[in-house]
Amino acid sequence: MILETLNVINFRIFKGKHEFSLAPKPRDGNRPPIILFGGLNGAGKTTTLTAIRLTLYGRQSLGVGTSQKDYYQFLTDSVHTSKSTGVRANTAAVGLTFNYATQGVISQYHVKRSWTVLGDKLTESLKIAQDGQPIQNLSYDQAQCFLNELIPIGVSDLFFFDGEKIAQLAEDSEGNSLAESVKKLIGLDLIEKLIADITVFIRHQNKQQMTDDIKSKITGFEKFLDIKEQLIDMEQSEYDAIKIQLTHAASKIDQLTNNLNSHGGAWAATREEEIKKLSGYKAEKEMLQAQIRDGITDSFPFSIAPDFVKLCVDQLEREEKFKNNKNIASVLSKHLASLEDRLLTIVDQPAFASIKQEMDSEFADLLSPQAHKELIHDASDSLQKKITFVALDALNNQESKIKNLAKKLALLDQQIDEAGVNIARAPEHDLLTVRIKELNDAQAEKSEIAVQVSQQKEKIKGHLREAMDIVRKLESLHATFLDSDEGNRALSYANKAKTALTEFAKRVAINKIKNIEIEFVQSFKHLARKDDININAKIEPNTFSVTLLNDFGNEVPKESLSAGERQIYAIAMLDALAKTSGRKLPIIIDTPLGRLDSKHRKKLVENYFPSASHQVIILSTDTEIDKTYLTSLKDHISHTVMLDYIGTEGSSSVEPGYFWQNAETT
């Protein structure tokens, strides 16, 4: 699949019609895969990704459980409103042109999703053309099903993702996010739905054979389950509504950030950059301190007294040499005594005396080893070698390693002090005070909404747990009657089908998980910053929880990884899932470097972006893909697109180039 062009009309921050060129362009006989979008926060990077997903999936792009009402509200809010007049346009549209191969045949598709808002009424249209010809006689729902079958949304989640998706997977300790991705990847969600439908059929069949008492209990449980399902639906709707509030809060922060930047943005950007630097310095300092602690608890203390350690090693070597010579003398004496006895039987006494004199002279040094000093340590051979190895390693390696780490720590402390001074010296600008307060209030509001989202999620989990308890009780009651009517062929076939599907789902999950584990290890090793960090992943096939293991099979708590390493873990897992899917889809990644230190960023830029896919669309700020990384990626970049927010107009323009360029990369 190749994404060719994206068109937006009056969509969110984009006023009027704009077209984005997405297809990689040939250059010097090659086709570099990367299309680099640049833009400050609020300039429309995330809007671009949203437009692509909205074009393909409509309401589903907002998440499972989004109601039609909330979807229409989202579309209404997404129509561009003029900043100067406050007037909202009547219509908006998003369109995507792409080519897609089916059974070896490549076709070009154009999808256009448009909507009109007149008062409180919204009308939406979805049109699809294949190879320039409109696909006729498709209703809206049929057209959406066509797109879902062409590119399933569960698969696209592995290829079109943003920082939120990465963070969600990075912080997921229970395997929920991974389970959702894996189930969609291998179709387990459909199998689970089929098993659930069969279970309902079995229950209805069994219910006909049960006693009134059991039927009464089941009816009670089912009523309670219906109540729980209604509560879950209600809480889910509330959750979705709060999520939309969170999206609006984030958009408001972006808007306020743009206003702030247009009224003194240089100061704001400088101070924010210093804060980011300080955060990175502190994280790196913690890492260096941990390395120093590890080194000090190892063999480093030997290097504190090098002269004494050398004397000790020399003494051990002399003692080892003396003991070896003594053993040789003992063995040699026995052989010589035996030889003398044999000589006495074959030569006369004068000849024997002459021979013995020569032998004694020849082996005198070996037969009488001299110790310059008495044995002090009398260590075993293995202990002597171990002590020598540890001592020499401390003198030759550990001392210089700890000194280098200490120098880096001293330099880092200096940088932390300088960053702190710069932040403290940043002047308060009177004209910015009001806007800064508005931004802080908006961020506080977003934080409160985020807490509500978390609390609402816990409510839903609580209801789900109670519902699952009821389901288990129902299954226990129904299990009593599974074999009560052998003559019911439909019931027999249903039970066999359920068992077969359950076993099939389990085996498919196990097989796919093995492939994911292999791909993850390769990807993580490719992207991780530390050369000495080797991590394997073990995915539990029932819960999909991930256990990280070191080379010795010991568990590595995910909490022990740095924030950057957890993000690398998430990207490696997404990469593994994408490769396991067997689909050749473009990669679109929004603001991918936000939580990474410089070395992790370098690994991702050099080892992931150029080879992630045949088409890689990166949406970046100037602090992520900066001048240095832009130079590193130059040979892999097809072209660049710049999104520039114009504060006076309240909209963004689309131009070729990047932050420090005025034209496409050539």
N, C-alpha and C positions, 0 to 999 in steps of 0.2 A: 504494500500500500504506500502511496505517495500523496501527501497533502500538497495541492498545487496553489490554490488561492483561497483567502478568507475575505469575505466582504461584510462590512457592518454599516448599517444605516441608522443614525440617531440612536445608537446603542450606548447607554450609560454615559461614559465620559467623552464618547466620540460623536461630535456634532456633524450632521450631514453624512455623506457617503465616503467610505474609505476602503481601499483594497490593500491587502497584505500579500506579498509574493512569498510563498512558503517552500516551493520546490527547490531542491539543490540545483545549482547551475554548474555546467561543465566548465573546467578551467585547466589548461595545459594537459589535456587528455585524460584528466581525472574528474571526479564529481565529489568535491568535499561535502561531507554530510551535515555540517553545522550551519544553522541559520540563527544568528545572534540578535536578539531583541534587547535594546537598551532603554532604560527609563527609570526616573526616580520614583520613589514611593508615591502612589496615587496617579501615576501618568497613564496607566491602562494596561500594565503587563498582565495582571491577574484577569482583567476584563477580556483580554485576548484569549486566554485559556478557557474562560467561562463561555465565550462566544462559540468556540469550537465544540465544546461539550453540549451546549444548549442546542446548537444546530443539529447534532446527531441524535440527542436523547430527550430533548424537551423536558418534561416534568421530572423524568428519572434522573436528570443531571443534578437536581437539587437534593437527591438522597431518597432512600426508601421511606415510604410513609408520608411523603409530601402530598398534601391534599390539593385538589384542583383549585380551591379558593386561594391557598397560599401561593400556588404556582402562578395564578393570574395576577396576584398582588405583586409577585416578583417581576413579572413581565411589565406591569404598569410602572413600577418603580424604576425599571431599566430603560424606559423611554427618556431620551435626553431632554433636560430642562435648561433653557437659556439662562445663564447667570445674569446677563444684563437686563433682560425683560421679565424673567421668572415664568415665561410661557413654555409649556411642555408641548413637544411635537405630538401629532396625532398618530403617527405610524412609526414603527421601527422594524428592522429586519436583520437577520444574520444569515450568511450563505457560505457554503463550503464546496469547493471543487476538488475532487480527489480521484485517483485511479486505483482500482482494486482488481486483483486477479482471482478468478473463480475457475477451478479445474483447468488451470493453465491459460485461460482466456482473460486478457486484460481489458477492462472496460473503464470508461471515464464516467463518473457520477457528479451531478451537481444537485446539491440539496439547499433549498431556501425555506427558511422559517420566518414568517412575518406576522405581525399583529397590529391591530388598530384599536385605539382606545377612544371611545366617544362617551363622555360622561362616565357613568358607572359600568358601561358595557364594554367588554373586550372580545374581539373576534380574532382568532388565530388561524393561520393557513400554513400548510406544509406541502411543498411540491418537490418532486424528485424527477430528474432527467437522467437518462442513460445514453451515453454516446450521442448527446445532442438532441435526443428525442424524449419528450415528456412521457413518463410512465402513466398511462391513462387508467381511468376507472378504479383508482385507489381512494378509499375514504381516508380521513385523517388517521384513524386507528390502524388501518391496513398499511398506510405509508410508514407509520412509526414501527409497526411489526417488521416491515421489510428492512428498515435500518437496523433494528435490534438483531435480526437474523444475520445481516451482513457483517456487522461489527458488534458482538455482544458487549453490553456495558460492563459486565464483570471482567472481561478481558481488557477492555480499554482502560480500566482503573489501574492496570499494571503498567500502562504506557503513558497515560496523561495524568501527571500528578504534580502537586505543589508542596510547599514547605509544610502545610498542615498535614497532608497525607504522610510525609516522611516523619514528622514529629509523632503522629498517632501510632505509627508502626514502631518507632524507636522507643516510646514509653509504654507500649503494650506489654504488660507482664503476664496477662492471663491468656493470651493467644487469640483474643476476640477478633482483632483486625486481621491477623493472619488467617484465621479460620474462614472469615468471610471471603478473602481473596482466593484461598485454595479451593473452597467449595464452588465458587463461580468459575474458577479456572478449569476444573475437571467435571463440572456439571453435577456435583453432589447436591446442590440446592434443589435441582429438579428431582433427583432421586428421593431426597428427603420429603419433598411434597407428595410424590407418588406413594411413598410408604405411609405417610399420614393419611392419604385418601383411602388406602387399603385398610388401614387400622379402623377408620370410621365405618367402612363397610363390614368388617369383621364384628365390630361392636353391635351394629344393627342386627346382624345375623344371630349373634349370641343372645342378644336381649330377648329375642322371641322364645328362647328355651329356658329362661331363668324363672326362679320363683318370684312371687310378688314382693317378698322381703328384699331380695337382692335387687330387683328392679327399682324398688323404692330408694335403696341406698344409691344406686347408680344415678337415678333421676336427681337426687339431692346433690350428688357430686357434680353432675353435668350443669345443674342450675348455678352452683357456686362457680364452676369453671366459666360459664357464660358471663357471670358478673365480673370475674377477674379479667376476662378478655375485653369486656367493655371498659373496665378501668384502665387496662393497658392501652387500649386504643385512645382513650381520653388523655392519658398521661403522655402518650406518644405524640398526639396532636399538640399538646402543650409544649412538649420538648421541641417539636419542629418549629413552633411559633417562636420559642425563645431563641432557637438557632438562627432564625431569620432576623430577630432583634440583634443577635450577635453580629450577623453579617452587616446589618445596617450600621451598627456601632463602629465596625471596622471601616466601613466606607466613610463614615463621618470623620473618623480620625484621619483617613487619607486626605479628605477635603480640607480639614483644618491644617494638616501638615503642609499642603500646597499653599494655603493662604499664608501660613507662617513663613514658608520659604520665599514667597513673593514680597514679603515685608521684612526683610532682614535675614534671608535664608543663609547667607554666608556665615553669619555668627552662629545660627542654630546648627548648621551642618558641621561647623568646626567643633563646637562643643559636643555634639553627638558622636562625632568621630573619635574625640578624645576619650569619651566614656566607653566606646566600643574597644578602643585600644587598651584602656585600663582593665577592662573585663578580660580581654585576651591575655594580657600580661599576668594577671593574677592566676588565671587557669594554668598558664605555662609555669608559673612559679610553684604552684602546688605539685605539678608533675616533676619538676626538678628536685624539689624537696623530698618527694617520695623516692626518687632515684638515689639521692644522697643517703637517705635513711637505709635503703636496701644495701647500698655499698658499704656503709659503716658497720652494718650488722653481719657483713660477710668477712672477707679476709683482710680488709683495709687496715685494721689495727696493727698488723705485723709491720706495716710500712712506717709506723711511728718510731720504731727503734731499729733502723736498718743495720747498724753495725753489730748490735747484739744478735739479730736474726741471722746475719751472715756467719758469725762465729758459731752459733748453734748449728746451722746447716753443715758447716765444715766439720764440726765435732762429730755430728751424726754420720757424715760420710767416712771419716777416719775410723770410727767405731765399726761401721759396716765393713770397711776394707779389712780391718784386723780380724773380725769374726770370720770373714770369708777365707782369709789366709790360714787361720787356725783350723778351719774345717778341712782345707786342702792338706795341711800338714798331717792331720790325723789320718786321712785316707791314704796319703802317700807313705806314711810310716808303716801302715799295715801291708801295703803292697811291697815295700822294700824288705820288710821282715820275711815275707813269704818268698821273695826272690832270693834272699840270702840263704834260707833253708835249702832251696833247690840247688843253689850254687855249691854248697858244701858237699852235695852228693856227687857232683861231677868234676870238681877241681880240687887240687891239693890245698893244704893250709896256706902256704906262702902265696900262691896265686889268689886265693880267696881274700887274703889280707890286703893284697895290692888292689884288687877290684873293689873291695869295700871302701878303701881309702879314697878311691876315685869317686865312688858313688856319694859318699858323705860330703866330699868337697863340692860336687856338682849340685846337690840338693840342699846345701847347708841353709841358704836363705829361706827356702820354702819350709824346711823342717823346723826352723826356729824363728817364727814370725815375732817381731818386736813391736810392742805397743808403746808409743811415746808417752802416753798417759793412760791412766786407768779408765775403765769403762764407767762413764757417768750415767748415760741414759739407758744403754742396753735395750734399744727399741727393736721391735721386730722389723723384718725387711719391708713388709707392706706399710707399716706405720711410718717408717723412715721415709719411704717414697711419697706418702701422702703429705707428711709435714713439709717435705722439701718442695713439692708441687705448690701447695698453698702459700708457703712463704715466698717463693720466687714469683708467683702470680701477683701477690700483694706488692712486691718490690718493683716488678717490671710493668704491671698493667694497672692495678687498682689505684695506686698512688696518683698516677697521671690522670686517670679517669675521674677521680674525685676532685682533683685540682681543677680540671677543665669544667666540671659541673659547678664548682664553687665560683669560678670566674664568670660563668654564664649567669649564675644566681646573682652575683654582685652587679653585673650589667643590667639584669632584669630589675633589680631593686632600684637602680638609678633611673631606669625608664619609667617605673611605677611612680617614683617621686616626681619626675618631670611631668608625667601625665596628670598627676594629682594637682601640681602647681598650676598647670594650664587650665584645668577645670575650675580651680578655685579663683583664678584670675579672670575668667570669662566675665566680661562686664554685663550688668543687667541693663537691657535696653528698654527705656520707658515705653517706646512704641510697640514693643513685643509683649509687654506684661499682660495685657488683656487677652491676646491670642494664645499665649502660653497657658494662661489660666483655663481658657476654653479647651485647649488640647488636653491639659491635665484632667479636667473634669470629664472629658470624653473618654479618656483612658481609664479613669476610675469607674465610669459607668460600664465600660466594656468588661472590666474586671468583675464587677458585681454580676453582670449578666453571665459571665463565664462560670461563676460560682453557682448561679441558678441552673445553668446547663448541667453541671456536675451533680447537683442535688436532684434534679429531675431524672437524670440517668439512674441514680441510686433508687429512686422511687420505682421506676420501671423494673429494675432488677429485682427489687423486693417482691413486686407483684408476680413477676415471672417465676421466682423461686416458689412462691405459694401455689401458683398454677401448676408447676411441675410436680409438686407434692400430690396435688389432686389427680394429675394424669397418672402418676405411679399407682395411686390407690385404685383408679379405674382399671388400669391394666392388670392389677393383681386380681380384681374381681372377675374380669373377663377371661383371664388365664385359666380360671377354674373350669371354664366351659369350652376350652379350645377343642377338646377331643370328645365332647359329649354327643355329637351327632356325626358319625362317620359317613352316613348316607348323604350328607349335604355336600355335594361335589363343589359347588361354588365356594363354600366356606373353606373346604380343603385346599382348593386351588389358590384361594386368597392367602391362606396361611403359608403355603409353599412359596408363593410369589414374594410375600413379605420377607420370609427368611432368606430367599435367594438374593433379593435386592439389598438387604442389610449386609449379607456376606460380600456381595459384589462391591458395594460402596466401600466397605472396609478394605478389601483387597486393592481396589483402585487407589484409595487414599494412601495406603502403604507404599504402593509402587511409585506414585507421583512424588510422595514425600521424600523417598530415597533420592530421586533425581534432583529435587529442590535442595536437599542437603549437600549434594555433591557440587551443584552449581554455586550455592552460597559460599562454600569454603573457598572455591577458586576466586570468586568475585571479591570476597572480604580480604583475602591475602593480597589481591591485586590493588586494593584501595587503601588498606590500613597503613597508617604512617609509620608505626613502630616495626622495625625489621624483625624484632624478637617476639612479636605477638602473633601466635598461631592459635586460631580458634576454630573449632569444629562445632557444628550445630546438630542437635538431636531434637527432632520434632515429634511430639507425642501424637499418634494418629487419631486419637479420640477427641482430645481437647485442643490439639494444634498448638499447645504451649511449647515455647522454644527453650531448650536448655543449652547453654554454651559450655563447651568443654575444652580444656587445654590438651596438650600433646600426651599427658599422662592419664587422660580420662577423668580428671577432676573438674567439678563444676566451677565455672567462672561466673559469679553473679553479675547480671547485667548492670547493677548499680555501681559495680567497681569500674565500669568503663566511663571514660569522660563523656561529656555532652557531645563532643565531636565524634568520638568513636561510636556512640550510640546512633548518631545520624549516619555514619558510614555503614553501620550494621543494617540500618533500615534501607539505605540505597542498595546495598549488596543483596538484601532479601528481595527487594523489588526487581533487581536485575535477574536474580535467580528465578523468580516467578515468571518474568517475561520470557526468559530463555526456555523454561520448561513448557510454556504454553504452546510453543511451536509456531506462533504467529509472527509474521514479519510486518510489524507496525512501526510507525514513527514514534520517537520518544519526544514528549513535550514536558519540560521540567521548569517550574516557576521558582525563582529565587532559591537556588539549591545550596548556597554556600553560607547562609546566614549564621549558623552556629558552629562553623568549622574554624579551627585555627589555621595559620598560614600553611603549615606542612600538609595538613589534611586537604586543604583546598588545592594545593599543588598536585597531590596524588589524584584527586578527582578530576582536575582539569587535564592532566596528562594521561591518565590511565582509563578514564571512564568516558568522558565526553566524545573523544575522537572515534571510539569503537562501540558505543552503546547501541547504535542502530545505523541503518542506511540513511536515515533522516533524523537529525537531532535538533529540536527547536529549544533554545535556551532563552529564558526571560530573566534578565539580570539588571541589578543596579550597578552604579559606577564603582561601588566598594566591593563588589563580588568579582566580576570579570573586570579587573582593572587593567592598567596599561601593560603590566608585566604579563598577566595571563592572556591578554589579547595578543601579545607577541608570541607566546607559546602556542596559541591555537591558530595562528595566522594561516598555516598550511592546510588546516582542516575546516576553515570557515568558507562557506559558499558565498554568503553575503550578509550584510548587517542591516538592521532596521531600527530607527530611532523614534521613540515615542516621547514627544515633548509637550508637557502640560503648559498651556498658556493661561496664566492666572486671570488676565483681564477678560478673556472670553469664556473661561470655565470649561474648556475642552482641550483635547489633545490633538496634535497633528502627527502625521505619519510621514517620515522622510527617510531616504537612504542614509547610511552612515552609522556612527556610534558616537559616544560622548566626546572623543578626541579626534573624530574624523568628520569630514564633510561629504564623503562619498563612500560608495560600497568598497568593501575589501577586495583588492585585486591581487 
